[in-house]
C-alpha cells in the first residue's frame, strides 16, 4: 500500500460515524448485582472440606445480615473446628443420673454454706438488685451457684470457635449461627474483644452463663462503670440474671414452689397435669409439708403438682416462678436445684421427705421401656432414651390400666414389668454407646 492510500484509510477510521436516525431509547436498568457473594478466597482453609464449605456459605449469610466484611475476614481467617466440641455435643450418657442423686449433688451442704456466706457478704449488692427487678435475690444466688459455682468455673472455650464448630456440624445449625453472629456483633461493636468471649463448649459465657444472643438483649451494667462485664463483675452478672428472669415474667412477691404431702390413695395421674390454686389442691388433700399457710401472694397462683421420684419421694407444688427459672434452663432438675438452694440460702431447712434410693437406668433400659409402651398402645414419643413428659404420660396411662400407682416414675421395676409384657422390646446391642462422662458446661 502506498503512503497516500494509507493516509486515506487512517482518516476514514478517525471520522465521526454516520448520525443515528433512530429515535433515542432510554437504556434498560442494570440488572441488580447479587449481594454478598461468597468470598473468592475461602475465609478459612482448615483442611476439613465440610467445615470450609460451611464457612464460605456462612460468610455470605453474615454479610447479608449486615456484618462488615472486614470483621468477618479478621475473625474467620484461620478458623478451624474444635474436635472437643464435636465430641462433647455427640455424647449421650449411658446411665441417667436419678433425680434425687442430681438434687443431692446440686444442693450440697458445702454449696449451701458458701452461698449463705456470700449472700451475707453481698447483701448491699443484692438488695438493690431485688428491689429493681423484683426477683428473689436468693434465686439469683441459686443460679450463680448452679451455673459456675459462684463464678469459680466459667469455662475456657473460645465461644466463636465453638459456635462455628456446632454450626458446621449441622445438628443445631440455626441456633449456632445465631449465636455466632451475635458473638461477632459483640466483637464488632467494640464492647469486648474475642479474647474476652470465653465460656462453655455450648457457648454460655460469664459468671451466669449467657449465650451471645442473650448477652446482647439482656445483659446490664450492674455496677455503674459503663460496661456489661459478666465475666469480671459479679454485680453485672447477677443483675443480668435478675433482668433475664424479670423479662421472663417473674411474679414479684411470689415464691417458686413448696414441698407438699398428699393423702393415702391419692390419684397420681394428676401429677404434671392441671394447674390450679393452692386452695383447689387443698380440696384434694394436698398440704404444705411444713404445715405453714400459703402467703397471700401465692394464694391466687396456679400451681402444678410433680412427684419427680415417684410416690415414695418428695412432692412439690410448682408455682409460676418455677417455670420462669426454666427459661434459664428448661430442665426440671435444674430449676428445682436453683429453687431449693435459694430456700436454703434464706434459712429454710432440708426437705421433709427424703429422696428414695434409686437405681440409675441405662440408655438401653430407657429405650426398651419406650418401645414396650409404644408396642402396647401407649405413645411415649420417639424411642430416644429421653424420659420426658410424653414418656411419663404414657407410663402413667399404662400403670393405671395395670392397677399400679400411676405416678409416671420409670423405675428399674417398671422397666422389668414392661420387658415381661413385650420381650422383644429393646435396641440392638450396637445402638447402645459405651459409657462416657456427662458434659459439664
C-alpha positions in Angstrom: 0.0 0.0 0.0 1.4 3.5 -1.0 1.6 6.3 1.6 -1.3 8.2 0.1 -3.7 5.2 0.4 -2.6 4.6 4.0 -3.5 8.2 4.9 -7.0 8.0 3.3 -7.7 4.8 5.3 -6.4 6.4 8.5 -8.6 9.5 8.2 -11.6 7.4 7.4 -11.1 5.4 10.6 -11.0 8.6 12.7 -14.0 10.2 11.1 -17.3 10.6 13.1 -19.7 7.8 12.3 -22.9 8.5 10.4 -25.6 10.0 12.5 -28.1 7.6 14.1 -31.5 8.4 12.6 -33.5 6.1 15.0 -35.3 7.7 18.0 -33.4 7.7 21.2 -34.2 4.9 23.6 -33.6 5.0 27.3 -31.1 2.4 28.4 -32.5 -0.6 30.3 -31.8 -0.5 34.1 -28.8 -2.6 35.0 -29.6 -6.0 36.5 -29.2 -6.0 40.3 -25.9 -7.2 41.4 -26.2 -10.3 43.6 -25.5 -9.3 47.2 -22.9 -10.9 49.4 -21.3 -13.5 47.2 -19.1 -16.0 48.9 -15.5 -14.6 49.0 -13.2 -15.5 46.2 -10.8 -16.9 48.7 -12.5 -19.1 51.4 -12.4 -17.4 54.8 -10.7 -20.4 56.3 -8.8 -23.4 54.9 -8.9 -25.8 57.9 -8.4 -28.9 55.8 -11.9 -30.1 56.7 -13.9 -29.7 53.4 -17.2 -29.7 55.2 -16.2 -27.0 57.6 -14.7 -24.9 55.0 -17.8 -25.2 52.7 -20.0 -24.1 55.7 -17.6 -21.2 56.5 -17.7 -19.9 52.9 -21.6 -20.1 52.8 -21.8 -18.5 56.3 -19.7 -15.6 55.1 -22.3 -14.7 52.6 -25.2 -15.0 55.1 -23.3 -12.9 57.6 -22.7 -10.1 55.1 -26.4 -10.2 54.1 -27.2 -9.9 57.8 -25.1 -6.7 57.9 -21.9 -7.8 59.4 -18.8 -6.0 57.9 -16.6 -8.0 55.6 -13.5 -6.7 57.4 -14.8 -8.1 60.7 -15.5 -11.5 59.1 -12.2 -11.5 57.2 -10.4 -11.0 60.5 -12.3 -13.3 62.8 -12.9 -16.2 60.3 -9.4 -16.3 58.9 -7.6 -19.5 60.0 -10.7 -20.7 61.9 -10.7 -24.5 62.4 -13.3 -26.7 64.1 -12.7 -27.8 67.7 -12.9 -31.6 68.0 -13.6 -31.3 71.7 -16.8 -29.5 71.0 -17.9 -32.2 68.4 -17.1 -34.9 71.0 -19.0 -33.2 73.8 -22.0 -32.4 71.7 -22.4 -36.0 70.4 -22.2 -37.7 73.8 -25.2 -39.2 75.4 -24.5 -40.6 78.9 -25.1 -44.4 79.1 -26.6 -44.0 82.6 -29.1 -41.3 83.5 -28.5 -39.9 87.0 -31.5 -40.4 89.2 -33.4 -37.2 90.1 -32.7 -37.4 93.8 -29.0 -38.0 93.2 -28.8 -34.9 91.0 -30.6 -32.8 93.6 -28.4 -34.1 96.4 -25.3 -33.2 94.4 -26.6 -29.7 93.5 -28.0 -28.8 96.9 -25.0 -29.9 98.9 -24.1 -28.7 102.4 -20.9 -27.2 101.1 -22.7 -25.2 98.4 -25.3 -24.1 100.9 -22.6 -22.9 103.4 -20.8 -21.0 100.6 -24.0 -19.4 99.4 -25.1 -18.3 102.8 -21.8 -16.7 103.4 -21.7 -14.9 100.0 -25.4 -13.9 100.5 -24.4 -12.1 103.7 -21.3 -10.5 102.1 -23.2 -9.3 99.1 -26.4 -8.0 100.8 -25.5 -4.4 99.9 -25.4 -5.5 96.2 -28.3 -8.0 96.2 -30.9 -5.8 97.9 -30.9 -3.1 95.2 -31.0 -5.8 92.5 -34.0 -7.4 94.2 -35.7 -4.0 94.6 -35.1 -3.1 90.9 -36.0 -6.3 89.2 -38.5 -7.8 91.7 -36.7 -11.2 91.5 -35.7 -13.0 94.7 -32.1 -12.3 95.5 -31.8 -15.9 96.8 -33.0 -17.3 93.5 -30.4 -15.2 91.6 -27.7 -16.5 94.0 -29.0 -20.1 93.3 -28.5 -19.6 89.6 -25.0 -18.2 90.2 -24.2 -21.3 92.3 -25.6 -23.7 89.8 -24.1 -22.1 86.7 -20.5 -21.5 87.7 -20.1 -22.3 91.4 -20.4 -18.6 92.3 -18.2 -17.5 89.4 -15.4 -20.0 90.0 -15.8 -22.2 86.9 -16.8 -20.1 83.8 -15.3 -22.3 81.1 -12.3 -21.5 78.9 -13.6 -22.4 75.4 -13.4 -19.8 72.5 -17.1 -19.2 72.1 -16.7 -18.1 68.5 -14.9 -21.2 67.5 -17.4 -23.4 69.5 -20.3 -21.9 67.7 -18.6 -22.3 64.3 -18.0 -25.9 65.1 -21.6 -26.6 66.1 -22.9 -24.7 63.1 -20.8 -26.7 60.6 -21.8 -29.9 62.3 -25.3 -29.1 61.3 -27.4 -30.7 64.1 -28.2 -27.2 65.6 -27.0 -25.1 62.7 -29.5 -22.2 63.0 -29.1 -21.9 66.8 -25.3 -22.0 66.5 -25.2 -19.5 63.6 -27.4 -17.1 65.5 -25.0 -17.3 68.5 -22.0 -16.9 66.2 -23.5 -13.8 64.5 -24.3 -12.4 68.0 -20.7 -13.0 69.2 -19.4 -11.3 66.0 -21.7 -8.3 66.7 -20.3 -8.1 70.3 -16.7 -8.1 68.9 -17.6 -5.7 66.0 -19.2 -3.2 68.4 -16.0 -2.9 70.4 -17.8 -3.8 73.6 -15.5 -6.8 74.1 -12.7 -8.4 72.1 -12.8 -12.0 71.0 -10.3 -12.9 73.7 -13.0 -12.0 76.3 -15.7 -14.2 74.8 -14.8 -17.4 76.6 -17.2 -19.9 78.2 -18.6 -23.4 78.0 -18.3 -25.6 74.9 -22.0 -24.9 74.3 -21.4 -21.1 74.1 -22.5 -20.0 77.5 -20.4 -17.1 78.9 -19.6 -15.4 82.1 -20.5 -15.9 85.8 -24.1 -16.5 85.0 -23.6 -18.3 81.6 -25.3 -16.2 79.0 -25.3 -17.3 75.4 -24.3 -14.4 73.0 -27.9 -13.5 71.9 -29.0 -13.3 75.5 -26.0 -11.1 76.3 -26.9 -8.7 73.6 -30.6 -8.5 74.6 -30.5 -8.8 78.4 -27.0 -8.2 80.0 -26.9 -5.0 82.0 -24.4 -2.8 83.8 -24.9 -3.6 87.4 -22.0 -1.7 89.0 -22.4 1.5 87.0 -19.0 1.5 85.4 -20.4 1.7 81.8 -19.6 -1.9 80.9 -21.7 -5.2 80.9 -18.8 -7.3 82.1 -20.5 -10.6 83.1 -17.0 -12.2 83.4 -15.2 -9.8 85.7 -18.1 -8.1 87.6 -20.3 -10.2 89.9 -22.6 -7.2 90.1 -23.1 -7.1 86.3 -23.6 -10.9 86.1 -26.1 -11.1 88.9 -28.1 -8.0 87.8 -28.1 -9.5 84.3 -29.5 -12.8 85.6 -32.2 -10.9 87.5 -33.1 -9.0 84.4 -33.5 -12.2 82.4 -35.9 -13.6 85.0 -37.8 -10.3 85.2 -38.2 -10.2 81.4 -39.3 -13.9 81.6 -42.3 -13.0 83.7 -41.2 -13.3 87.3 -44.1 -12.5 89.7 -42.8 -10.1 92.3 -43.5 -11.3 95.8 -44.5 -14.9 94.9 -42.5 -17.9 95.8 -41.4 -20.6 93.3 -42.6 -23.9 94.8 -43.3 -25.7 98.1 -42.8 -29.3 99.2 -46.2 -30.8 99.8 -47.8 -34.0 101.2 -50.7 -36.0 99.6 -53.2 -38.3 101.3 -53.2 -42.1 101.0 -54.9 -43.3 97.9 -54.1 -40.0 96.1 -54.5 -40.0 92.3 -51.0 -39.6 91.0 -52.5 -39.2 87.5 -52.9 -35.6 88.5 -49.1 -35.0 88.5 -47.8 -32.9 85.7 -51.4 -32.1 84.9 -53.8 -29.4 86.0 -52.6 -26.1 87.3 -54.8 -24.6 90.0 -54.7 -22.6 93.2 -53.3 -24.0 96.5 -56.9 -24.0 97.8 -58.0 -26.2 94.9 -55.2 -28.6 95.7 -56.1 -28.5 99.4 -59.5 -29.7 98.5 -57.8 -32.9 97.2 -55.8 -33.3 100.4 -52.6 -31.6 99.2 -50.9 -29.7 102.0 -47.6 -27.9 102.5 -45.2 -30.3 104.1 -44.0 -27.7 106.6 -47.6 -27.2 107.8 -47.4 -23.4 107.2 -50.1 -21.5 105.4 -49.7 -20.1 101.9 -48.7 -16.5 101.8 -51.2 -14.0 100.3 -49.2 -13.6 97.1 -49.3 -17.3 96.4 -52.9 -18.0 97.1 -54.2 -17.0 93.7 -51.3 -18.5 91.7 -51.9 -21.6 89.5 -49.7 -24.4 90.7 -48.8 -27.8 89.2 -48.0 -31.0 91.2 -45.0 -33.1 90.5 -43.6 -36.3 92.1 -40.2 -36.5 90.3 -39.1 -39.6 92.1 -42.5 -41.2 92.2 -44.9 -41.8 95.0 -42.2 -42.6 97.5 -40.2 -39.4 97.0 -40.8 -35.7 97.7 -43.7 -33.9 96.0 -43.9 -30.3 95.1 -46.5 -27.7 94.0 -44.7 -25.7 91.4 -45.8 -22.0 91.2 -45.4 -19.9 88.0 -42.0 -18.6 89.1 -40.6 -22.2 88.8 -41.4 -22.1 85.1 -39.6 -18.7 84.8 -36.5 -20.3 86.2 -36.8 -22.9 83.5 -36.5 -20.2 80.9 -32.8 -20.1 82.1 -32.5 -23.9 81.7 -35.6 -25.9 80.8 -34.7 -29.0 82.9 -37.0 -29.6 85.9 -33.9 -30.9 87.8 -32.1 -27.6 87.2 -35.0 -25.3 88.2 -35.7 -27.5 91.3 -32.0 -27.3 92.3 -32.0 -23.5 91.9 -35.1 -23.1 94.0 -34.1 -25.5 96.8 -30.7 -23.7 97.0 -32.5 -20.4 97.2 -34.6 -21.7 100.1 -31.6 -23.0 102.0 -29.7 -19.7 101.4 -32.7 -17.9 103.0 -32.5 -20.2 106.1 -35.0 -23.0 105.3 -34.3 -26.5 106.4 -33.8 -29.6 104.3 -36.7 -31.4 102.7 -39.1 -33.2 105.0 -39.4 -36.3 102.7 -36.1 -37.8 101.9 -35.2 -38.8 98.4 -35.5 -42.5 97.9 -32.8 -44.8 96.8 -32.9 -45.0 93.0 -31.2 -47.3 90.5 -29.7 -45.5 87.6 -31.3 -46.6 84.3 -29.1 -47.4 81.3 -29.9 -46.0 77.9 -30.9 -49.5 76.8 -33.4 -49.7 79.7 -35.0 -46.4 78.8 -35.3 -47.2 75.1 -36.7 -50.6 75.9 -39.4 -49.1 78.1 -40.3 -46.6 75.4 -40.5 -49.3 72.8 -42.6 -51.5 75.0 -45.0 -48.7 75.8 -45.4 -47.9 72.1 -46.0 -51.6 71.3 -48.7 -51.8 74.0 -50.5 -48.8 72.5 -49.3 -46.0 74.9 -47.4 -43.4 72.8 -44.2 -42.2 74.5 -43.0 -40.3 71.5 -39.6 -41.1 69.9 -37.7 -44.1 71.5 -34.7 -42.0 72.2 -33.9 -42.8 75.8 -35.0 -39.4 77.0 -37.7 -39.8 79.7 -39.7 -36.6 79.2 -43.3 -35.6 79.6 -44.6 -37.8 76.8 -42.9 -40.9 78.2 -44.1 -40.2 81.7 -47.6 -39.6 80.5 -47.7 -42.8 78.6 -46.2 -44.7 81.6 -49.0 -43.3 83.9 -51.7 -44.4 81.4 -50.1 -47.9 81.3 -49.7 -48.1 85.1 -53.3 -47.1 85.6 -54.6 -49.9 83.3 -52.4 -52.4 85.2 -53.7 -51.4 88.7 -50.3 -49.8 89.6 -49.6 -46.5 91.3 -49.8 -44.2 88.3 -47.0 -41.8 89.2 -45.2 -41.9 85.9 -41.9 -42.9 87.5 -39.8 -45.1 85.4 -38.0 -47.3 87.9 -36.0 -50.4 87.2 -39.0 -52.4 88.5 -41.3 -50.7 85.9 -38.7 -51.5 83.1 -38.8 -55.1 84.2 -42.6 -55.3 84.1 -42.6 -53.7 80.6 -40.0 -56.1 79.4 -42.1 -59.0 80.6 -45.1 -57.8 78.6 -43.0 -57.1 75.4 -40.0 -59.4 75.5 -38.9 -58.3 72.0 -38.6 -54.6 73.0 -35.1 -53.0 73.2 -32.4 -51.6 71.0 -29.9 -53.8 69.1 -26.6 -54.1 71.0 -24.7 -51.7 68.7 -27.3 -48.9 69.4 -26.1 -48.5 72.9 -22.9 -46.4 73.2 -20.2 -47.1 75.7 -20.4 -45.2 79.0 -19.0 -41.7 78.8 -18.9 -38.8 81.3 -21.6 -36.2 81.1 -20.6 -32.9 79.7 -20.2 -30.0 82.1 -21.0 -26.5 80.9 
